[in-house]
Amino acid sequence: MELAKHVLIVDDEDHIREIVQVSLDIVGKLRVSTACSGKEGLAKAEAEQPDAILLDVMMPDIGGLAIFQQLQDNPLTRHIPVLFLTAKVQLADRHAFLTLGVKGVIAKPFDPLQLANQVSAALGW
Amino acid sequence: MFHILATGLPDEVVFWLEQRLGNVSVQTTQHGKGALETLARQEWSLLVLGPNLDHSSALGVLNSISREVKFARLPVVCCLDKSQQRSLTEQLVRQFGATHALTLPFNQEELAQKIASILGFPAPVRETPGQQEHRATTTAVGEVWQRFKATIQNRIAILEQATVALLDGRLDENLRQNAEREAHKLAGSIGVFGFPEGSRLAREIERLFETGTPLDQARTLRLSELVMSLHEELEREPFPREFVSSSGQEAPFIVVIDNDRGLYEWLPLDAAARGFRAEVAPSAAAAKVIFSHQRPDVLFVSLTCLGNPEERLALLVELNSHSRPVPIVVLAEDDTLVARLEATKLGGQRFLLKPLSLAQLLETASLILRRLRVSEMKVLAVEDDPQTSAMLRATLEAQGFRLTILDNASAFWEVLEQVIPDFLILDIDMSSFSGVDLCKVVRSDARWAGLPVLFLATHVDTDSAHRIFAAGGDDFLKKPITTPDLIARIVDRIERVRVLLDTADTDSLTGGITRQKADQILNRLFPLAKRYQQPFSLALLALDHYQQQKDQYGSTVAKKVLRRLGELLLRTFRAEDVVIRWGENQFLIGAYGMAREDGVQRVAETLESLRQEKFIASHEIYFQATFSAGVAQYPGDGIDLLTLSQTAEEVLTQAQKAGCNRVLPAGWQQQPIQNADVVLVDDDESLAGLLLHALDTRGYHTQWLRDGQAAVEALAGNRPQLKARVVLLDVGLPSLDGLSVLRQLAQPGMPQQARVIVLTARSTEEEMLEALELGAVDYVTKPFSMPVLMRRIRRELRK
């Protein structure tokens, strides 16, 4: 039996982390771990080696973009696909994200009933 | 324990059935002799002829059974291929009254329900795994909401503080930025709890607090309204019904055939956000492969991608192999008649112009899928048996249909017009009135031509089946009726009807001919014209300044103009002519056996009628409308419908460029001012106004001379300033009378090109004779009728 895929959610808001967990678990049948800050996110990414990272763009300690950069710079984490979670979804921003190498952008607020589908669609799962 | 014999049913379905129903034991057998022997061996409760059985075998079994008296009451469930449904159903019904039919594609749940209902035990509708997951998720999210509700409400409190400060005039920069930040966070969070409207409100609040937005009185009030609405929103139940109703069922599958890679980069992701699944195919061939595995719920096709006709045909064949028609949206690079014709050939339900955004595409898909969703379907049922009514109510309302039940026919027509149902159910066995008669009445009105009618019957024999179809019924169901049966029949029918209709507007604007139907008719008539060497005219009309009218008076009013134009066209043209709405503000007319000139006349008459009309925009505001048109004819202006329509379109553009408000024939050319088709020599201003306007409307180049002297100077001599094909010459002219003018024009040695028609109020025989003697070709006395004069002028112009 195939092991469920593992997603790491990095977001400073408690309820967002909880709902992502609930949604990806029940609908997506995915294993979810959480990080509440950029620093914690980077550490967990390296340690746990998730199959994908869901990253909030606007966080207080380090911005999502900087975190993404650091993930890319680290040889242990650069292979992990990253999806941005953001309230800003202008086309221009999206293109910018894409050029950076982000695998997809999920708009906030997201529909918890569709989140798992969005993740699968973006990652080809 | 019920014993069921099944043939033509896959083993896994047999197994599944036993699990699903519980108290049945299903035995399978080979068809043919094997089935009959097994049948004879013991008592069976029911026989299933499954989807793997071909028709002749099925009929073979049924035939044999029908010969044995002991099988007369054996219920048989038979899976039918839709394409043969009607004839096969009739046949089955004729011979085997106890048969129940299920249509393909085979749905095992439907079969289970059918079996359960025939055998008389309940089989409750099961939730799909998808629905279960969604319910679990919303419950879990609900729990999270309970814990975070207070935090969120505190954030809103900050917004309130800021709003109050603003109203008091003491909002400082700090507070404003704070409020903006909180609103931003709320916008991103609230929707996640199942309050999408809340997020929208928060976003608007964020925008209002943005630095740089001047907060005047109006905006301040708006802010306080928004904050209040936000509070209210959070008091509601999370996950409003519209949120949930799309979930739990299988995700709608969208396919796009287009080779524009860049546009569709984000499609799968964006589609998933709306609960859709989407795939892009770069060519028709690639799409065909996709369709062979799964039927799309909506198909977008780019015209540039369907190069050759074979590809298109292959695609359409593949699409039509599915049991339910697929709504198609055509994506075109530009909006031309040619593109629209291509779109119609593809069976396109909608027409979208590129460039377009993914959001637009998905929104269109949503719109189409929404229309197909059950909760918007209205069903009207006429049923006087309380038990059946109760069943209908329980079944249909539980599924979300908007149901109206009538138990007698007296108010039928009023209710029909009021409800405007998508579907009509009639019971054939009603005591006080006949369902069949009601059906005939409904079908006699063109408005209800597309309304699907389903009959319910306890007992159906050949006669009643014939009566049902003869009266215009589409289908019938034998009681007892199962939920999936009924639902499937209804949804399917309504889908078919909706996919066939372009938009509701089109239908009502042109007396019921849909674009597809019109295209069919045109494609039939045109070859006839070729074969019998008849002319065929194609006219394309466009309302002038339609966009301005929409902007100024609103689209409802603008549509009234369209509607009226449609009516006038239908009146002016013959019953056999095709008149259809074409694009937003255009009409297309196809007339078999009509020459271009006649076409121009009729369209011009319509234009003149339209000009007379006054449209009311609102209280005491009136406006008038005009259109431009081009008329092309086969033979001469095109060798087939496509080139003919291209020509018509070109001429329409010419008419618009020449100043609108006119009808031009193909081949019309702007003439220099010295070349006139008709020159009017008359001092009567009102006559001139009328006549010249009528001529201009038809594209004739005209000139007006007011006295005899001017006429001689312009027209006479061997190098006249003005060349005319027809001259309308009034006898009673100032400075020089008409006959004198005529004498000058008739000088020997003068190139006599113009054909002169003499107009006069007096009518002495002498004058008449003299005019004719001088070379006038015709003589018309005033007052004359405009149509008569026009006809004479046209006759002369032809020569």
Contacts between the chains, C-beta under 8 A, distances in Angstrom:
chain1	res1	chain2	res2	distance
A	13	B	185	7.4
A	13	B	189	6.6
A	14	B	148	7.3
A	15	B	144	5.8
A	15	B	147	7.8
A	15	B	148	4.4
A	15	B	151	7.6
A	15	B	189	6.6
A	15	B	192	7.4
A	15	B	193	7.5
A	16	B	189	6.7
A	16	B	192	6.6
A	18	B	144	4.8
A	19	B	141	5.6
A	19	B	144	5.7
A	19	B	192	5.3
A	19	B	193	7.4
A	22	B	137	6.4
A	22	B	140	4.2
A	22	B	141	6.1
A	22	B	144	6.7
A	23	B	137	5.8
A	23	B	141	7.4
A	26	B	133	5.6
A	26	B	136	5.0
A	26	B	137	4.8
A	26	B	140	6.5
A	27	B	133	5.0
A	27	B	134	7.3
A	27	B	137	5.7
A	87	B	184	6.4
A	87	B	187	6.0
A	87	B	188	4.1
A	91	B	357	7.9
A	94	B	266	6.9
A	98	B	265	7.3
A	104	B	266	7.8
A	104	B	269	5.0
A	105	B	266	7.9
A	105	B	269	7.4
A	106	B	269	7.4
A	106	B	273	7.3
A	107	B	273	6.8
A	108	B	187	7.7
A	108	B	188	3.6
A	108	B	189	7.4
A	108	B	191	7.6
A	108	B	192	7.2
A	109	B	187	7.2
A	109	B	188	5.6
A	109	B	189	6.4
A	109	B	190	6.4
A	109	B	191	2.6
A	109	B	192	4.6
A	109	B	196	7.0
A	109	B	199	4.5
A	110	B	191	7.4
A	110	B	192	6.1
A	110	B	273	7.2
A	111	B	191	7.4
A	111	B	192	7.9
A	111	B	196	7.6
A	111	B	243	7.4
A	111	B	273	6.9
A	111	B	275	7.4
A	112	B	137	5.9
A	112	B	138	7.8
A	112	B	141	5.3
A	112	B	192	6.1
A	112	B	194	7.4
A	113	B	134	5.4
A	113	B	137	5.9
A	113	B	138	7.3
A	113	B	243	7.6
A	113	B	244	7.7
A	113	B	247	4.8
A	113	B	275	7.3
A	114	B	247	7.8
A	114	B	272	6.1
A	114	B	273	5.9
A	114	B	274	7.2
A	114	B	275	5.1
A	117	B	251	6.8
A	117	B	272	4.1
A	117	B	275	7.0
A	117	B	277	7.7
A	118	B	269	5.9
A	118	B	272	4.1
A	118	B	273	5.5
A	120	B	272	7.3
A	121	B	268	4.1
A	121	B	269	5.3
A	121	B	271	7.1
A	121	B	272	3.9
A	121	B	277	7.6
A	122	B	268	7.1
A	122	B	269	4.8
A	122	B	272	7.6
